[in-house]
Amino acid sequence: MNHFNPIAQALESQNLDAMLLTQEANRFYASGFHSSETDGVAIVTKAKNYYFTDSRYTEAAARHVQNARIDEAKPGRGYVTLINEALAEQDAKRVGFEDTYMTVADYELYRKSLNCELVPAAKLLMELRTVKDAEEQETMIAAQRIAEQALENILKEIRPGVTEKEIAARLQYLMLHFGAENMSFDPIVVSGPNGSLPHGVPSEKTIQSGEFVTMDFGCIYRGYCSDMTRTVAVGSATDEMRRVYETVLAAQKAGITAAAAGVTGRAVDSAARKVIEDAGYGDYFGHSFGHGVGVEIHESPNASPQNETPLPAGAVISAEPGIYLPGKLGVRIEDVIILKDDGCTDITLAPKNLIIL
């Protein structure tokens, strides 16, 4: 699974001869091969593609990268030399670069060393990555199923006396056990009053009866992320806990109902936010309804109050409203949806009714 061809086809519209990819996620998106951090460079031109890496990845890249020339960076013939050779071979003069990712130091190095004009072009990759093709969607569904298997198993282990850290560690183990390559992000597991921290860090706090436990987690499978959040009660739930939970669930359903290609991110967010505001909890929902998910756990597009751009068909976004009462409790429920012309498909199958363990 690679996307050299779509990138090459997009060069003409940006008046580019080539695209230089140095950022980890964009290199993977183009080539279908993962090398960590700065350990690789991909070049896409209209006629030919190139993938350069060092000796730690050369053999693996040769096995996995298709439709590209593989070469190894080494002392005396590093990335700059390899890039210049490729650009000269293709007579590439205007070369796009990832202006929203590249450091100033790297930009200055390439600007001074490469025999070309560097043109800001991160938007080209962002727009391509926003719309997931059928293979990408199927891969993300598979990643979601792995996370759901982990949830099904962890629910059997949550009880009073278990710590937030222990639950987080087990979630990671379970996702790896069921086939994940890695975590999409460090799992968030918060309970009781810690639940009011949307991005709280799992602690040594033990779970108590009568508390909520919120778990936000996901995994990477074949390079693509899953993301989900479930909030469960332990032992019992007060009327207030039930009221907050049902409000968040109704808000999520309203946002999902509103989500479709051609609808703005702001409109989707507003549909969910109105439910929470009408219930009197508007001040306690501070983040947006959702964000794009794909090769990275946060990418374009967003379903946020600031996004007045129509969402495209094929975009994959999270649906995750929440209510956070400082020092008391928090609830977040998160699914992942694929936008279509006539609505959306919720690819998260885990139950959303209030579970009391």
C-alpha atoms as a printed R data frame, in Angstrom:
    type eleno elety resid chain resno       x      y       z
1   ATOM     1    CA   MET     A     1   0.000  0.000   0.000
2   ATOM     2    CA   ASN     A     2   1.667  3.202  -1.183
3   ATOM     3    CA   HIS     A     3   0.604  6.521  -2.644
4   ATOM     4    CA   PHE     A     4   3.440  7.516  -4.960
5   ATOM     5    CA   ASN     A     5   1.070  7.809  -7.929
6   ATOM     6    CA   PRO     A     6  -1.504 10.175  -6.343
7   ATOM     7    CA   ILE     A     7   1.309 12.442  -5.162
8   ATOM     8    CA   ALA     A     8   2.907 12.440  -8.614
9   ATOM     9    CA   GLN     A     9  -0.432 13.245 -10.232
10  ATOM    10    CA   ALA     A    10  -0.893 16.216  -7.878
11  ATOM    11    CA   LEU     A    11   2.447 17.829  -8.731
12  ATOM    12    CA   GLU     A    12   1.187 19.518 -11.895
13  ATOM    13    CA   SER     A    13  -1.575 21.397 -10.071
14  ATOM    14    CA   GLN     A    14   1.044 22.895  -7.743
15  ATOM    15    CA   ASN     A    15   3.475 23.664 -10.584
16  ATOM    16    CA   LEU     A    16   6.040 21.336  -9.021
17  ATOM    17    CA   ASP     A    17   8.608 19.052 -10.619
18  ATOM    18    CA   ALA     A    18   9.042 16.908  -7.509
19  ATOM    19    CA   MET     A    19   8.064 16.490  -3.868
20  ATOM    20    CA   LEU     A    20  10.680 16.002  -1.148
21  ATOM    21    CA   LEU     A    21   9.374 13.963   1.796
22  ATOM    22    CA   THR     A    22  11.422 13.932   4.980
23  ATOM    23    CA   GLN     A    23   8.706 13.668   7.650
24  ATOM    24    CA   GLU     A    24   8.065 10.193   9.052
25  ATOM    25    CA   ALA     A    25   4.299  9.979   8.440
26  ATOM    26    CA   ASN     A    26   4.483 11.420   4.928
27  ATOM    27    CA   ARG     A    27   7.292  9.045   3.952
28  ATOM    28    CA   PHE     A    28   5.156  6.143   5.101
29  ATOM    29    CA   TYR     A    29   2.082  7.470   3.313
30  ATOM    30    CA   ALA     A    30   4.034  7.723   0.073
31  ATOM    31    CA   SER     A    31   5.995  4.478   0.268
32  ATOM    32    CA   GLY     A    32   4.040  2.158   2.549
33  ATOM    33    CA   PHE     A    33   7.280  1.570   4.464
34  ATOM    34    CA   HIS     A    34   8.085  2.850   7.943
35  ATOM    35    CA   SER     A    35  11.475  4.105   9.038
36  ATOM    36    CA   SER     A    36  11.623  6.075  12.261
37  ATOM    37    CA   GLU     A    37  11.902  9.839  12.631
38  ATOM    38    CA   THR     A    38  14.582 11.261  10.275
39  ATOM    39    CA   ASP     A    39  15.889  7.907   9.040
40  ATOM    40    CA   GLY     A    40  14.803  8.260   5.445
41  ATOM    41    CA   VAL     A    41  13.924 10.503   2.511
42  ATOM    42    CA   ALA     A    42  11.444  9.944  -0.285
43  ATOM    43    CA   ILE     A    43  11.301 11.870  -3.559
44  ATOM    44    CA   VAL     A    44   8.305 11.763  -5.856
45  ATOM    45    CA   THR     A    45   8.566 13.030  -9.422
46  ATOM    46    CA   LYS     A    46   6.252 12.757 -12.409
47  ATOM    47    CA   ALA     A    47   8.335  9.967 -13.942
48  ATOM    48    CA   LYS     A    48  10.115  8.165 -11.107
49  ATOM    49    CA   ASN     A    49  10.180  7.747  -7.312
50  ATOM    50    CA   TYR     A    50  13.105  7.402  -4.933
51  ATOM    51    CA   TYR     A    51  13.487  6.131  -1.375
52  ATOM    52    CA   PHE     A    52  16.729  6.743   0.499
53  ATOM    53    CA   THR     A    53  17.588  5.404   3.943
54  ATOM    54    CA   ASP     A    54  20.569  4.143   5.919
55  ATOM    55    CA   SER     A    55  21.973  0.658   6.407
56  ATOM    56    CA   ARG     A    56  19.568 -0.189   9.232
57  ATOM    57    CA   TYR     A    57  16.608 -0.061   6.829
58  ATOM    58    CA   THR     A    58  18.028 -0.675   3.351
59  ATOM    59    CA   GLU     A    59  17.265 -4.395   3.147
60  ATOM    60    CA   ALA     A    60  13.772 -3.992   4.615
61  ATOM    61    CA   ALA     A    61  13.023 -1.072   2.294
62  ATOM    62    CA   ALA     A    62  14.091 -3.136  -0.718
63  ATOM    63    CA   ARG     A    63  11.587 -5.813   0.324
64  ATOM    64    CA   HIS     A    64   8.649 -3.504   0.946
65  ATOM    65    CA   VAL     A    65   8.917 -0.348  -1.152
66  ATOM    66    CA   GLN     A    66   7.494 -0.796  -4.628
67  ATOM    67    CA   ASN     A    67   7.706  1.512  -7.627
68  ATOM    68    CA   ALA     A    68  10.766  3.380  -6.337
69  ATOM    69    CA   ARG     A    69  14.520  3.254  -6.617
70  ATOM    70    CA   ILE     A    70  16.110  2.341  -3.290
71  ATOM    71    CA   ASP     A    71  19.510  3.719  -2.348
72  ATOM    72    CA   GLU     A    72  21.565  3.787   0.833
73  ATOM    73    CA   ALA     A    73  22.902  6.912   2.498
74  ATOM    74    CA   LYS     A    74  26.407  6.441   3.837
75  ATOM    75    CA   PRO     A    75  29.440  8.530   4.826
76  ATOM    76    CA   GLY     A    76  30.657 10.498   1.835
77  ATOM    77    CA   ARG     A    77  27.394  9.953  -0.029
78  ATOM    78    CA   GLY     A    78  24.677 11.176   2.268
79  ATOM    79    CA   TYR     A    79  21.103 12.293   1.761
80  ATOM    80    CA   VAL     A    80  21.971 15.630   0.156
81  ATOM    81    CA   THR     A    81  24.113 13.922  -2.508
82  ATOM    82    CA   LEU     A    82  21.442 11.302  -3.207
83  ATOM    83    CA   ILE     A    83  18.700 13.939  -3.455
84  ATOM    84    CA   ASN     A    84  20.746 16.110  -5.825
85  ATOM    85    CA   GLU     A    85  21.482 13.102  -8.042
86  ATOM    86    CA   ALA     A    86  17.770 12.236  -8.233
87  ATOM    87    CA   LEU     A    87  16.741 15.820  -8.964
88  ATOM    88    CA   ALA     A    88  19.370 16.096 -11.697
89  ATOM    89    CA   GLU     A    89  18.244 12.802 -13.221
90  ATOM    90    CA   GLN     A    90  14.683 14.135 -13.469
91  ATOM    91    CA   ASP     A    91  15.674 17.748 -14.253
92  ATOM    92    CA   ALA     A    92  13.568 18.833 -11.255
93  ATOM    93    CA   LYS     A    93  13.898 22.541 -10.532
94  ATOM    94    CA   ARG     A    94  10.811 23.346  -8.404
95  ATOM    95    CA   VAL     A    95  10.615 20.949  -5.483
96  ATOM    96    CA   GLY     A    96   7.897 20.937  -2.861
97  ATOM    97    CA   PHE     A    97   8.815 20.476   0.798
98  ATOM    98    CA   GLU     A    98   6.836 19.943   4.015
99  ATOM    99    CA   ASP     A    99   6.813 23.457   5.403
100 ATOM   100    CA   THR     A   100   4.579 22.583   8.379
101 ATOM   101    CA   TYR     A   101   6.920 19.786   9.493
102 ATOM   102    CA   MET     A   102  10.481 20.653   8.495
103 ATOM   103    CA   THR     A   103  12.663 22.317  11.108
104 ATOM   104    CA   VAL     A   104  14.331 25.631  10.344
105 ATOM   105    CA   ALA     A   105  17.740 23.935  10.614
106 ATOM   106    CA   ASP     A   106  16.824 21.253   8.067
107 ATOM   107    CA   TYR     A   107  15.287 23.811   5.735
108 ATOM   108    CA   GLU     A   108  18.441 25.919   5.820
109 ATOM   109    CA   LEU     A   109  20.569 22.846   5.138
110 ATOM   110    CA   TYR     A   110  18.506 21.837   2.110
111 ATOM   111    CA   ARG     A   111  18.093 25.390   0.854
112 ATOM   112    CA   LYS     A   112  21.850 25.871   0.765
113 ATOM   113    CA   SER     A   113  22.755 22.374  -0.444
114 ATOM   114    CA   LEU     A   114  20.134 21.311  -2.975
115 ATOM   115    CA   ASN     A   115  20.263 22.366  -6.610
116 ATOM   116    CA   CYS     A   116  16.637 23.421  -6.805
117 ATOM   117    CA   GLU     A   117  14.034 25.910  -5.634
118 ATOM   118    CA   LEU     A   118  12.245 24.709  -2.499
119 ATOM   119    CA   VAL     A   119   8.513 25.476  -2.550
120 ATOM   120    CA   PRO     A   120   6.223 25.145   0.517
121 ATOM   121    CA   ALA     A   121   3.856 22.278  -0.319
122 ATOM   122    CA   ALA     A   122   2.767 20.507   2.856
123 ATOM   123    CA   LYS     A   123  -0.834 21.288   1.910
124 ATOM   124    CA   LEU     A   124  -0.546 18.911  -1.059
125 ATOM   125    CA   LEU     A   125   0.132 15.973   1.269
126 ATOM   126    CA   MET     A   126  -2.438 17.111   3.803
127 ATOM   127    CA   GLU     A   127  -5.202 17.189   1.205
128 ATOM   128    CA   LEU     A   128  -4.285 13.777  -0.196
129 ATOM   129    CA   ARG     A   129  -4.069 12.176   3.229
130 ATOM   130    CA   THR     A   130  -7.431 13.645   4.244
131 ATOM   131    CA   VAL     A   131  -9.332 11.340   1.863
132 ATOM   132    CA   LYS     A   132  -8.816  7.651   2.614
133 ATOM   133    CA   ASP     A   133  -9.098  5.134  -0.207
134 ATOM   134    CA   ALA     A   134 -10.810  1.758   0.224
135 ATOM   135    CA   GLU     A   135  -7.643 -0.042   1.322
136 ATOM   136    CA   GLU     A   136  -6.861  2.606   3.918
137 ATOM   137    CA   GLN     A   137 -10.408  2.425   5.262
138 ATOM   138    CA   GLU     A   138 -10.267 -1.366   5.568
139 ATOM   139    CA   THR     A   139  -6.944 -1.118   7.377
140 ATOM   140    CA   MET     A   140  -8.365  1.404   9.843
141 ATOM   141    CA   ILE     A   141 -11.378 -0.820  10.469
142 ATOM   142    CA   ALA     A   142  -8.986 -3.682  11.264
143 ATOM   143    CA   ALA     A   143  -7.095 -1.431  13.680
144 ATOM   144    CA   GLN     A   144 -10.390 -0.529  15.313
145 ATOM   145    CA   ARG     A   145 -11.295 -4.183  15.792
146 ATOM   146    CA   ILE     A   146  -8.026 -4.782  17.617
147 ATOM   147    CA   ALA     A   147  -8.776 -1.950  20.042
148 ATOM   148    CA   GLU     A   148 -12.279 -3.295  20.583
149 ATOM   149    CA   GLN     A   149 -10.927 -6.741  21.431
150 ATOM   150    CA   ALA     A   150  -8.719 -5.098  24.028
151 ATOM   151    CA   LEU     A   151 -11.725 -3.259  25.476
152 ATOM   152    CA   GLU     A   152 -13.790 -6.429  25.680
153 ATOM   153    CA   ASN     A   153 -11.029 -8.086  27.687
154 ATOM   154    CA   ILE     A   154 -10.112 -5.157  29.938
155 ATOM   155    CA   LEU     A   155 -13.719 -4.814  31.109
156 ATOM   156    CA   LYS     A   156 -13.264 -8.170  32.847
157 ATOM   157    CA   GLU     A   157 -10.302 -6.802  34.820
158 ATOM   158    CA   ILE     A   158 -11.577 -3.431  36.050
159 ATOM   159    CA   ARG     A   159 -12.514 -3.612  39.707
160 ATOM   160    CA   PRO     A   160 -11.950 -1.679  42.950
161 ATOM   161    CA   GLY     A   161  -8.297 -1.714  43.966
162 ATOM   162    CA   VAL     A   162  -6.840 -1.868  40.449
163 ATOM   163    CA   THR     A   163  -4.815  1.216  39.534
164 ATOM   164    CA   GLU     A   164  -5.159  3.474  36.486
165 ATOM   165    CA   LYS     A   165  -1.618  2.527  35.475
166 ATOM   166    CA   GLU     A   166  -2.396 -1.171  35.621
167 ATOM   167    CA   ILE     A   167  -5.392 -0.736  33.322
168 ATOM   168    CA   ALA     A   168  -3.325  1.340  30.889
169 ATOM   169    CA   ALA     A   169  -0.548 -1.255  30.841
170 ATOM   170    CA   ARG     A   170  -2.995 -4.092  30.229
171 ATOM   171    CA   LEU     A   171  -4.661 -2.202  27.375
172 ATOM   172    CA   GLN     A   172  -1.299 -1.835  25.667
173 ATOM   173    CA   TYR     A   173  -0.461 -5.505  26.161
174 ATOM   174    CA   LEU     A   174  -3.862 -6.627  24.906
175 ATOM   175    CA   MET     A   175  -3.679 -4.533  21.740
176 ATOM   176    CA   LEU     A   176  -0.227 -5.907  20.952
177 ATOM   177    CA   HIS     A   177  -1.471 -9.407  21.744
178 ATOM   178    CA   PHE     A   178  -4.340 -9.038  19.271
179 ATOM   179    CA   GLY     A   179  -2.082 -7.859  16.434
180 ATOM   180    CA   ALA     A   180  -1.234 -4.189  16.880
181 ATOM   181    CA   GLU     A   181   2.148 -2.909  15.732
182 ATOM   182    CA   ASN     A   182   2.227 -0.129  18.304
183 ATOM   183    CA   MET     A   183   0.017  2.307  20.180
184 ATOM   184    CA   SER     A   184  -1.596  5.261  18.415
185 ATOM   185    CA   PHE     A   185  -0.719  7.257  21.549
186 ATOM   186    CA   ASP     A   186  -0.120  6.606  25.243
187 ATOM   187    CA   PRO     A   187  -3.445  5.360  26.640
188 ATOM   188    CA   ILE     A   188  -5.408  7.726  28.845
189 ATOM   189    CA   VAL     A   189  -6.968  6.004  31.853
190 ATOM   190    CA   VAL     A   190  -8.525  8.280  34.476
191 ATOM   191    CA   SER     A   191 -11.020  7.536  37.236
192 ATOM   192    CA   GLY     A   192 -13.261  9.388  39.657
193 ATOM   193    CA   PRO     A   193 -12.175 13.018  40.065
194 ATOM   194    CA   ASN     A   194  -9.277 12.449  37.658
195 ATOM   195    CA   GLY     A   195 -11.883 11.973  34.937
196 ATOM   196    CA   SER     A   196 -12.267 15.743  34.663
197 ATOM   197    CA   LEU     A   197  -8.816 15.808  33.020
198 ATOM   198    CA   PRO     A   198  -9.475 15.201  29.290
199 ATOM   199    CA   HIS     A   199  -5.850 14.192  28.706
200 ATOM   200    CA   GLY     A   200  -5.037 12.975  32.190
201 ATOM   201    CA   VAL     A   201  -2.059 10.675  32.691
202 ATOM   202    CA   PRO     A   202  -2.669  7.262  34.284
203 ATOM   203    CA   SER     A   203  -1.570  7.325  37.899
204 ATOM   204    CA   GLU     A   204  -1.208  5.034  40.895
205 ATOM   205    CA   LYS     A   205  -4.727  5.978  41.969
206 ATOM   206    CA   THR     A   206  -6.820  2.906  42.665
207 ATOM   207    CA   ILE     A   207 -10.285  2.473  41.228
208 ATOM   208    CA   GLN     A   208 -13.082  2.942  43.768
209 ATOM   209    CA   SER     A   209 -16.627  1.648  43.741
210 ATOM   210    CA   GLY     A   210 -19.081  4.286  42.565
211 ATOM   211    CA   GLU     A   211 -16.610  5.951  40.172
212 ATOM   212    CA   PHE     A   212 -16.362  6.387  36.438
213 ATOM   213    CA   VAL     A   213 -13.333  5.052  34.598
214 ATOM   214    CA   THR     A   214 -12.576  6.723  31.259
215 ATOM   215    CA   MET     A   215 -10.265  4.912  28.829
216 ATOM   216    CA   ASP     A   216  -9.030  6.635  25.657
217 ATOM   217    CA   PHE     A   217  -6.789  4.381  23.589
218 ATOM   218    CA   GLY     A   218  -5.960  3.099  20.126
219 ATOM   219    CA   CYS     A   219  -3.399  1.132  18.192
220 ATOM   220    CA   ILE     A   220  -1.465  1.171  14.945
221 ATOM   221    CA   TYR     A   221  -2.054 -1.607  12.437
222 ATOM   222    CA   ARG     A   222  -0.282 -1.638   9.066
223 ATOM   223    CA   GLY     A   223   0.682  1.975   9.721
224 ATOM   224    CA   TYR     A   224  -2.821  3.330  10.423
225 ATOM   225    CA   CYS     A   225  -4.328  4.416  13.725
226 ATOM   226    CA   SER     A   226  -7.451  3.501  15.621
227 ATOM   227    CA   ASP     A   227  -8.910  5.674  18.358
228 ATOM   228    CA   MET     A   228 -11.708  5.117  20.834
229 ATOM   229    CA   THR     A   229 -12.913  6.156  24.274
230 ATOM   230    CA   ARG     A   230 -15.279  4.424  26.615
231 ATOM   231    CA   THR     A   231 -16.399  5.498  30.082
232 ATOM   232    CA   VAL     A   232 -17.701  2.830  32.440
233 ATOM   233    CA   ALA     A   233 -18.973  2.901  36.030
234 ATOM   234    CA   VAL     A   234 -17.697  0.602  38.753
235 ATOM   235    CA   GLY     A   235 -20.197 -0.822  41.214
236 ATOM   236    CA   SER     A   236 -22.900  1.827  40.864
237 ATOM   237    CA   ALA     A   237 -23.706  5.174  39.273
238 ATOM   238    CA   THR     A   238 -25.386  8.181  40.865
239 ATOM   239    CA   ASP     A   239 -28.193 10.109  39.197
240 ATOM   240    CA   GLU     A   240 -25.698 12.827  38.297
241 ATOM   241    CA   MET     A   241 -23.326 10.319  36.723
242 ATOM   242    CA   ARG     A   242 -26.158  8.870  34.666
243 ATOM   243    CA   ARG     A   243 -27.337 12.322  33.600
244 ATOM   244    CA   VAL     A   244 -23.869 13.373  32.431
245 ATOM   245    CA   TYR     A   245 -23.329 10.079  30.625
246 ATOM   246    CA   GLU     A   246 -26.647 10.182  28.782
247 ATOM   247    CA   THR     A   247 -26.026 13.806  27.785
248 ATOM   248    CA   VAL     A   248 -22.647 12.950  26.273
249 ATOM   249    CA   LEU     A   249 -24.109  9.959  24.464
250 ATOM   250    CA   ALA     A   250 -26.959 12.044  23.031
251 ATOM   251    CA   ALA     A   251 -24.457 14.689  21.927
252 ATOM   252    CA   GLN     A   252 -22.302 12.112  20.195
253 ATOM   253    CA   LYS     A   253 -25.290 10.655  18.374
254 ATOM   254    CA   ALA     A   254 -26.373 14.151  17.268
255 ATOM   255    CA   GLY     A   255 -22.900 14.902  15.876
256 ATOM   256    CA   ILE     A   256 -22.731 11.576  14.057
257 ATOM   257    CA   THR     A   257 -26.184 12.163  12.570
258 ATOM   258    CA   ALA     A   258 -25.059 15.581  11.292
259 ATOM   259    CA   ALA     A   259 -21.767 14.299   9.857
260 ATOM   260    CA   ALA     A   260 -21.588 13.931   6.079
261 ATOM   261    CA   ALA     A   261 -19.433 14.983   3.160
262 ATOM   262    CA   GLY     A   262 -20.138 18.612   2.286
263 ATOM   263    CA   VAL     A   263 -21.037 19.570   5.854
264 ATOM   264    CA   THR     A   264 -18.595 21.863   7.629
265 ATOM   265    CA   GLY     A   265 -16.611 20.732  10.623
266 ATOM   266    CA   ARG     A   266 -18.207 23.555  12.558
267 ATOM   267    CA   ALA     A   267 -21.732 22.323  11.782
268 ATOM   268    CA   VAL     A   268 -20.924 18.811  13.005
269 ATOM   269    CA   ASP     A   269 -19.407 20.181  16.193
270 ATOM   270    CA   SER     A   270 -22.383 22.504  16.716
271 ATOM   271    CA   ALA     A   271 -24.908 19.679  16.474
272 ATOM   272    CA   ALA     A   272 -23.240 17.881  19.370
273 ATOM   273    CA   ARG     A   273 -22.388 21.016  21.340
274 ATOM   274    CA   LYS     A   274 -26.013 22.192  21.324
275 ATOM   275    CA   VAL     A   275 -27.116 19.030  23.151
276 ATOM   276    CA   ILE     A   276 -24.540 19.605  25.884
277 ATOM   277    CA   GLU     A   277 -25.347 23.308  26.156
278 ATOM   278    CA   ASP     A   278 -29.091 22.662  26.343
279 ATOM   279    CA   ALA     A   279 -28.457 20.265  29.227
280 ATOM   280    CA   GLY     A   280 -26.596 23.007  31.115
281 ATOM   281    CA   TYR     A   281 -23.091 21.621  30.682
282 ATOM   282    CA   GLY     A   282 -21.843 23.920  27.928
283 ATOM   283    CA   ASP     A   283 -19.018 25.309  30.065
284 ATOM   284    CA   TYR     A   284 -17.672 21.820  30.642
285 ATOM   285    CA   PHE     A   285 -17.086 20.766  27.022
286 ATOM   286    CA   GLY     A   286 -13.912 22.567  26.027
287 ATOM   287    CA   HIS     A   287 -12.461 20.590  23.138
288 ATOM   288    CA   SER     A   288 -13.838 19.957  19.655
289 ATOM   289    CA   PHE     A   289 -16.187 17.167  18.572
290 ATOM   290    CA   GLY     A   290 -13.515 15.373  16.584
291 ATOM   291    CA   HIS     A   291 -10.307 15.253  14.585
292 ATOM   292    CA   GLY     A   292  -9.010 13.462  11.537
293 ATOM   293    CA   VAL     A   293  -7.410 10.052  12.057
294 ATOM   294    CA   GLY     A   294  -5.113  8.168   9.705
295 ATOM   295    CA   VAL     A   295  -1.372  7.643   9.497
296 ATOM   296    CA   GLU     A   296  -1.198 10.056  12.426
297 ATOM   297    CA   ILE     A   297  -3.607 10.076  15.338
298 ATOM   298    CA   HIS     A   298  -4.354 13.769  14.792
299 ATOM   299    CA   GLU     A   299  -4.544 14.948  11.211
300 ATOM   300    CA   SER     A   300  -6.876 16.852   8.906
301 ATOM   301    CA   PRO     A   301  -9.798 17.469   8.879
302 ATOM   302    CA   ASN     A   302 -11.236 18.602  12.207
303 ATOM   303    CA   ALA     A   303 -14.855 18.759  13.339
304 ATOM   304    CA   SER     A   304 -14.258 21.896  15.378
305 ATOM   305    CA   PRO     A   305 -15.915 25.298  15.860
306 ATOM   306    CA   GLN     A   306 -13.065 26.849  13.859
307 ATOM   307    CA   ASN     A   307 -13.413 24.667  10.756
308 ATOM   308    CA   GLU     A   308 -15.843 26.239   8.293
309 ATOM   309    CA   THR     A   309 -14.565 24.148   5.383
310 ATOM   310    CA   PRO     A   310 -16.869 21.411   4.008
311 ATOM   311    CA   LEU     A   311 -15.642 17.964   4.986
312 ATOM   312    CA   PRO     A   312 -14.757 15.640   2.072
313 ATOM   313    CA   ALA     A   313 -16.100 12.177   1.338
314 ATOM   314    CA   GLY     A   314 -13.615  9.572   2.497
315 ATOM   315    CA   ALA     A   315 -12.379 11.568   5.465
316 ATOM   316    CA   VAL     A   316 -12.088  9.595   8.692
317 ATOM   317    CA   ILE     A   317 -12.747 11.536  11.887
318 ATOM   318    CA   SER     A   318 -13.280 10.863  15.558
319 ATOM   319    CA   ALA     A   319 -16.615 11.571  17.263
320 ATOM   320    CA   GLU     A   320 -15.743 12.342  20.872
321 ATOM   321    CA   PRO     A   321 -17.747 14.897  22.852
322 ATOM   322    CA   GLY     A   322 -17.227 15.011  26.596
323 ATOM   323    CA   ILE     A   323 -18.305 16.666  29.813
324 ATOM   324    CA   TYR     A   324 -15.714 17.338  32.515
325 ATOM   325    CA   LEU     A   325 -16.789 18.533  35.973
326 ATOM   326    CA   PRO     A   326 -13.639 19.762  37.758
327 ATOM   327    CA   GLY     A   327 -12.718 17.710  40.796
328 ATOM   328    CA   LYS     A   328 -15.759 15.449  40.409
329 ATOM   329    CA   LEU     A   329 -15.958 13.341  37.272
330 ATOM   330    CA   GLY     A   330 -15.680 13.227  33.504
331 ATOM   331    CA   VAL     A   331 -17.313 11.368  30.646
332 ATOM   332    CA   ARG     A   332 -16.116 10.996  27.067
333 ATOM   333    CA   ILE     A   333 -17.465  8.587  24.457
334 ATOM   334    CA   GLU     A   334 -15.515  8.263  21.213
335 ATOM   335    CA   ASP     A   335 -16.141  6.438  17.967
336 ATOM   336    CA   VAL     A   336 -14.482  6.822  14.570
337 ATOM   337    CA   ILE     A   337 -16.591  7.574  11.491
338 ATOM   338    CA   ILE     A   338 -16.012  7.577   7.722
339 ATOM   339    CA   LEU     A   339 -17.731 10.444   5.903
340 ATOM   340    CA   LYS     A   340 -19.848  9.692   2.850
341 ATOM   341    CA   ASP     A   341 -21.988 11.781   0.506
342 ATOM   342    CA   ASP     A   342 -25.179 10.635   2.224
343 ATOM   343    CA   GLY     A   343 -23.972 10.625   5.828
344 ATOM   344    CA   CYS     A   344 -21.292  8.588   7.532
345 ATOM   345    CA   THR     A   345 -20.379  5.073   8.616
346 ATOM   346    CA   ASP     A   346 -19.530  4.471  12.262
347 ATOM   347    CA   ILE     A   347 -16.756  1.879  12.208
348 ATOM   348    CA   THR     A   348 -16.729  1.470  16.010
349 ATOM   349    CA   LEU     A   349 -18.855 -1.482  17.096
350 ATOM   350    CA   ALA     A   350 -18.207 -1.470  20.862
351 ATOM   351    CA   PRO     A   351 -21.382 -0.864  22.917
352 ATOM   352    CA   LYS     A   352 -22.085  2.674  24.096
353 ATOM   353    CA   ASN     A   353 -24.787  2.104  26.673
354 ATOM   354    CA   LEU     A   354 -23.732  2.860  30.235
355 ATOM   355    CA   ILE     A   355 -21.890 -0.209  31.523
356 ATOM   356    CA   ILE     A   356 -21.762 -0.735  35.279
357 ATOM   357    CA   LEU     A   357 -19.123 -3.293  36.201
